[in-house]
């Protein structure tokens, strides 16, 4: 997703219902239960209990898919607030594809103002402990990020960290000063300037993200970083040969450094044909587990609560037209079963059906990203 000065685009956007009561459900499914405000969907007691107990982190989710410049000057409707409260999600990484420093500043101001106008729902994030507090307070922690690092000088990293930025993707789909993107014809890797940026991000306590970066740039960033980094929203190329997906070598390297990979719900990143559903999304989760271990996979849905396919038709066409042909959009962008505000429960049900333990599901839902963020978000280091 990218943003222009005429309006924040692709991931500038989002939508969540009655809180679930504290519960200690049995380890087996005994009956199914309708959530308040969601009578059309039923979930097992085990799934509902798991989501309620877990810290659920979506490492790429924006509050509202809306391209209009005024989209974030107005609060969410009562219905949208209710959807957030019923979603089970405790934290979102809110990031878009930006073009330059001015757009980055506009995005931070607009999003932080949007969160501030809804203090009963959103909470801005400074440290990993803020994620835990949001869970306790039944609010949604908003992690501020960029999907195209707007750093023109090394000093910009500390500057933007001071404004609340906690995660930055080194590149979007195309070459920038730092490195190459996933749809570039040639990937030259992380530049000399990019090496200094990675070092500055490590020193500031800012998470390095390479979800949209090219293969060599991805591997360079993992090697150059002194600590773990993330693919906040990428899938596995071994299962779907798409340039936005990551190779097995990259996934193993990420894990060896302690990083975490968030699996998306974007149709063309999951499977090259239909049907494409939440079960196929779990195939990617399980591929990472087999390659790297349960500690290195999470969720980065790459959409708002309702997904892309509910967007106004004109904006939907605009979004699809803004990407390289290699993105290979199909009729739908969202996947079946992961295209509504309570999609985390559907994902949890599929993980249960596949035989995953409660402890492992809790790691996938957010425990792994909580560990990563706790390790990375240290106080800024002194020195060069």
Secondary structure as UniProt FT lines:
FT   TURN            5..6
FT   TURN            10..11
FT   STRAND          32..35
FT   TURN            36..37
FT   STRAND          38..44
FT   HELIX           45..53
FT   STRAND          57..58
FT   HELIX           69..72
FT   HELIX           78..87
FT   STRAND          91..94
FT   HELIX           101..116
FT   TURN            117..121
FT   STRAND          122..124
FT   HELIX           129..137
FT   STRAND          140..146
FT   HELIX           155..162
FT   TURN            163..164
FT   STRAND          167..169
FT   TURN            182..183
FT   HELIX           192..204
FT   STRAND          207..209
FT   TURN            211..212
FT   HELIX           215..224
FT   STRAND          230..231
FT   TURN            232..233
FT   TURN            237..239
FT   TURN            243..244
FT   HELIX           248..256
FT   TURN            257..258
FT   STRAND          260..263
FT   HELIX           267..270
FT   HELIX           278..292
FT   HELIX           294..296
FT   STRAND          297..299
FT   TURN            309..310
FT   HELIX           313..321
FT   HELIX           325..327
FT   TURN            341..342
FT   HELIX           343..353
FT   TURN            354..355
FT   HELIX           358..362
FT   HELIX           363..367
FT   HELIX           368..376
//
